[in-house]
Amino acid sequence: MWEYTDKVKDHFMNPRNVGVIADADGIGEVGSMACGDALKLTFKLDNEKKKIEDAKFQTFGCASAIASSSALTEIIKGLTLEEAAKITNDDIAAYLGGLPKEKMHCSVLGRDALEKAISYYRGDAFQKKEGEVVCECFGVTDLEIQRAVTENHLSAVSDVTDFIKAGGGCGRCHEKIQEIIDGVQGKTVPEKKLLPKMTVIQKIRLIEEVIETEIKPALNKDGGSIDLIDLNGDTVLVKLRGACSNCKTSQVTIKNFIEKKIQELVSPELIVKEVDIDENRIC
C-alpha cells in the first residue's frame, strides 16, 4: 500500500541494535501497545568523552516504526548528548531516504524517545506531560500538536494525524486540532456554518462511493478488496476480501487507511469495524 525505500526495507528486515542495555545511562519509553506503536530506547555513554557509545531499542509497531528505531540508534552513536538533542524526526526520515507521509509519526516516536532518554540521564525523566490533552485516544496535548505543526509546517488535520497520530481515533478532536493549526498559522477562525444533516441513505451512498473510488483501488493493488456490509449508527461494518482477509495487519489497514479515509471524506464521527459474516460477529 505504501512505497518504502530500500533503506527502510533493509532496516526493517535487518534491524540494528535490537535489545536493552542493562546498565543504561539513558532510558526513553514512548507510545503504548494500545495505541499501536511503542518504543523503548536505551543508550550508554563513553566515560571519557561523554559520547553515546552504544544504543539499543525495542519496538512494537509497523515496518516504519522498526526501521525508524533502528536508524535512530545508528544515527546517535558517537554523538554527544548536545548533538543528539538536535536530532529531529526529519533527520531520521532523511537517513532512511524518506518515509510515506502516513508513516511520519514513526520518526516522531523515535525523536520523542530520544528526548526522554536524554531527560532521564539529566535527572528530569519524571517530568509531567505539559499542556492540555486534546486527543484522548492517543493522549496528545495541545502543546505537542503546536510543536508538530510549527516544526513540520502542517496545514491539515490529516497531516497532524500522520505525524503524531492525534485525530486518528474517534475523530472528536478534529475541530480542536484545526483551531490549533489556524492559531499557529495566524488565521482568523471563520464563523461556524451548520451543514445539512445527511440521511442514512445519503450517508450509505457516500460511503459506497468512497469505498469504490478511493479504497478498493488501493486494496486491489495488493490483491485485496472490501465490501460494505451495513451502517449501524456511526459504525461502518465492512468485510475484507482476497489477500486482505488473511493479512496479519488487516486491523491496521482498517484503522489507519480505511477508517481514516471514510472519516475524511464522509464524516469524522464514523468508525469502521470488520464483521465476520460466517460467525455473525464483529472483529
Protein Blocks (a to p, Z undefined) as FASTA:
>chain_A
ZZcdfklmmmmmmcghiacdfklcbdcdedjfknopacdddddddfklopafbdcddddd
dfklmmmmmmmmmmmgopafklmmmpcfklmmmmnopaafklmmmmmmmmmmmmmmmmmm
nopamgccedjdfblmnopafklmmmmmmmnopabfklmmmmnopoplnommmmmmmmmm
mmmnopacddddddddddfklmmmmmmmmmmmmmmmmmmmnopacddfbdehjaccddde
hjllmpcklmmmmmmmmmmmmmmmmomkbccddddfknopaZZ
